[in-house]
Amino acid sequence: LPCSAERALTLFANALEQLGQLQNNTEIDSPNPTIAGIIGAGWRNMNPCVVTVEIIYHSDKETTIVICSAAKEGLIKQHAAEKAVAQLVEAINKEAPCFKR
């Protein structure tokens, strides 16, 4: 992502709050801050997904983002974790259209 780690952290924290619930167990003070949240995905966004975002600082103009998501699936696979990541990327692209998968 062509922005600073602080800007990326703010973007993703706002997106996670907008889409669901930002968790309190974030590691903001570490060299590679990690934030987590719960986003509804799947059919009617009823399946809660845990999403973690790790922000890896390279320079003031370059940051790497690692997004992981997990959801419990029932008999009918909804691919909720993939959909949660897609929702997060879409929300970030509205704020900073330079995000690439």
Contacts in CASP RR format, 6 or more apart in sequence:
PFRMAT RR
TARGET T0000
AUTHOR 0000-0000-0000
METHOD contacts of the structure
MODEL  1
LPCSAERALTLFANALEQLGQLQNNTEIDSPNPTIAGIIGAGWRNMNPCV
VTVEIIYHSDKETTIVICSAAKEGLIKQHAAEKAVAQLVEAINKEAPCFK
R
1 8 0 8 1.000
1 62 0 8 1.000
1 63 0 8 1.000
1 64 0 8 1.000
1 65 0 8 1.000
1 96 0 8 1.000
1 98 0 8 1.000
1 99 0 8 1.000
2 61 0 8 1.000
2 62 0 8 1.000
2 63 0 8 1.000
2 98 0 8 1.000
3 11 0 8 1.000
3 61 0 8 1.000
3 63 0 8 1.000
3 96 0 8 1.000
3 98 0 8 1.000
4 57 0 8 1.000
4 60 0 8 1.000
4 61 0 8 1.000
4 63 0 8 1.000
5 33 0 8 1.000
5 55 0 8 1.000
5 56 0 8 1.000
5 57 0 8 1.000
5 63 0 8 1.000
7 63 0 8 1.000
7 96 0 8 1.000
8 55 0 8 1.000
8 63 0 8 1.000
8 65 0 8 1.000
9 28 0 8 1.000
9 33 0 8 1.000
9 35 0 8 1.000
9 55 0 8 1.000
11 92 0 8 1.000
11 95 0 8 1.000
11 96 0 8 1.000
12 35 0 8 1.000
12 53 0 8 1.000
12 55 0 8 1.000
12 65 0 8 1.000
12 88 0 8 1.000
12 92 0 8 1.000
13 22 0 8 1.000
13 26 0 8 1.000
13 35 0 8 1.000
14 95 0 8 1.000
15 88 0 8 1.000
15 91 0 8 1.000
15 92 0 8 1.000
15 95 0 8 1.000
16 22 0 8 1.000
16 35 0 8 1.000
16 36 0 8 1.000
16 37 0 8 1.000
16 39 0 8 1.000
16 51 0 8 1.000
16 53 0 8 1.000
16 88 0 8 1.000
18 91 0 8 1.000
19 39 0 8 1.000
19 40 0 8 1.000
19 87 0 8 1.000
19 88 0 8 1.000
19 91 0 8 1.000
20 37 0 8 1.000
20 38 0 8 1.000
20 39 0 8 1.000
20 40 0 8 1.000
21 37 0 8 1.000
21 38 0 8 1.000
22 35 0 8 1.000
22 36 0 8 1.000
22 37 0 8 1.000
23 35 0 8 1.000
23 36 0 8 1.000
23 37 0 8 1.000
23 38 0 8 1.000
25 36 0 8 1.000
26 33 0 8 1.000
26 34 0 8 1.000
26 35 0 8 1.000
26 36 0 8 1.000
27 33 0 8 1.000
27 34 0 8 1.000
27 35 0 8 1.000
28 35 0 8 1.000
31 57 0 8 1.000
32 54 0 8 1.000
32 55 0 8 1.000
32 56 0 8 1.000
32 57 0 8 1.000
33 54 0 8 1.000
33 55 0 8 1.000
34 52 0 8 1.000
34 53 0 8 1.000
34 54 0 8 1.000
34 55 0 8 1.000
35 52 0 8 1.000
35 53 0 8 1.000
35 55 0 8 1.000
36 50 0 8 1.000
36 51 0 8 1.000
36 52 0 8 1.000
36 53 0 8 1.000
37 50 0 8 1.000
37 51 0 8 1.000
37 52 0 8 1.000
38 48 0 8 1.000
38 49 0 8 1.000
38 50 0 8 1.000
38 51 0 8 1.000
39 45 0 8 1.000
39 48 0 8 1.000
39 49 0 8 1.000
39 51 0 8 1.000
39 69 0 8 1.000
39 84 0 8 1.000
39 87 0 8 1.000
39 88 0 8 1.000
40 46 0 8 1.000
40 47 0 8 1.000
40 48 0 8 1.000
40 49 0 8 1.000
40 80 0 8 1.000
40 84 0 8 1.000
41 47 0 8 1.000
41 49 0 8 1.000
41 71 0 8 1.000
41 78 0 8 1.000
41 80 0 8 1.000
41 81 0 8 1.000
41 83 0 8 1.000
41 84 0 8 1.000
41 87 0 8 1.000
42 71 0 8 1.000
42 78 0 8 1.000
42 79 0 8 1.000
42 80 0 8 1.000
42 83 0 8 1.000
43 78 0 8 1.000
47 71 0 8 1.000
47 72 0 8 1.000
47 73 0 8 1.000
47 78 0 8 1.000
47 80 0 8 1.000
48 71 0 8 1.000
49 69 0 8 1.000
49 70 0 8 1.000
49 71 0 8 1.000
49 80 0 8 1.000
49 81 0 8 1.000
49 83 0 8 1.000
49 84 0 8 1.000
50 69 0 8 1.000
50 70 0 8 1.000
50 71 0 8 1.000
51 67 0 8 1.000
51 68 0 8 1.000
51 69 0 8 1.000
51 84 0 8 1.000
51 85 0 8 1.000
51 88 0 8 1.000
52 67 0 8 1.000
52 68 0 8 1.000
52 69 0 8 1.000
53 65 0 8 1.000
53 66 0 8 1.000
53 67 0 8 1.000
53 88 0 8 1.000
54 65 0 8 1.000
54 66 0 8 1.000
54 67 0 8 1.000
54 68 0 8 1.000
55 63 0 8 1.000
55 64 0 8 1.000
55 65 0 8 1.000
56 63 0 8 1.000
56 64 0 8 1.000
56 65 0 8 1.000
56 66 0 8 1.000
57 63 0 8 1.000
58 64 0 8 1.000
65 99 0 8 1.000
67 85 0 8 1.000
67 88 0 8 1.000
67 89 0 8 1.000
69 81 0 8 1.000
69 82 0 8 1.000
69 84 0 8 1.000
69 85 0 8 1.000
70 81 0 8 1.000
71 78 0 8 1.000
71 80 0 8 1.000
71 81 0 8 1.000
71 84 0 8 1.000
73 79 0 8 1.000
73 80 0 8 1.000
89 99 0 8 1.000
89 101 0 8 1.000
92 99 0 8 1.000
93 99 0 8 1.000
END
